Amino acid sequence: MAEFDTVRRAGAGVRTAEIDAGLRAHMNKVYGLMSVGLIVTGIVSYFVGMDLSAAVNGEPTRFLSYGVINAMFSSPLMYLIMFAPLIMVFMFGAAVNRMSQSGAQMFFYAFAAVMGLSISSIFVVYTGFSIAQTFFVTAIAFASLSLWGYTTKKDISGWGSFLFMGLVGIIVASIVNIFLQSSAVMFAVSALGVLIFAGLTAYDTQKIKNQYLQVRTQPNGEAMAGKMAVYGALSLYLDFINLFLMLLRLFGNRN
């Protein structure tokens, strides 16, 4: 009996070690995909933003012509660029189950490029130093919040409904403020947005962790986990980008 108990404990230890190793690999993949997405966004945003800034200041552009810049940011196409990331998020959520893992990954990178195009105007509005400084602060805050969400023993799944309602509220308020152009509304949205996306960072991290533990033992679990890693990367990517933009609006130095 003692020998059986020893074997049983050893077997449980092996299974736990396998789960821990699989979870670490899964989370590393999530963070890796998210990081690549941020790099794609940064590259597209920087180069388009530099040309937009040059056009605004009457200087020669390096990559896009004045005609392309004007079409993108001084015509109805501007609204398509503005709302394209939101449309793509809904499309991805609806189609992810029908996509292959590689297809989902490519869609995520395409989304990251479109997001870079959508936020490129920050290089006109804010100083380069302020953008870099805010990005650094966001990275520290995001890493701390995500680590807490991963390691905490507290179940924070109950935050989901409140955070989602707050998210819907700031989206609606942001759309309305496009037409109102109220600085007070923008400040309120940005301040509330920082709190919401800080909460979502921890919430989404714990959710990604728990979802992996649920599906890994199911039939075809590894394939499901692969697509879940892409979707998880998208969730954390959105938390990071929006937290960065909200902090930039609150504390960024304008040109």
Secondary structure, 3 states (H helix, E strand, C coil): CHHHHHHHHHHHHHHHHHHHHHHHHHHHHHHHHHHHHHHHHHHHHHHHHHHHHHHHCCCCCCCCCHHHHHHHHCCCHHHHHHHHHHHHHHHHHHHHHHCCHHHHHHHHHHHHHHHHHHCCCHHHHECHHHHHHHHHHHHHHHHHHHHHHHHCCCCCCCHHHHHHHHHHHHHHHHHHHHHHCCHHHHHHHHHHHHHHHHHHHHHHHHHHHHHHHHHCCCCCHHHHHHHHHHHHHHHHHHHHHHHHHHHHHHHCCEC
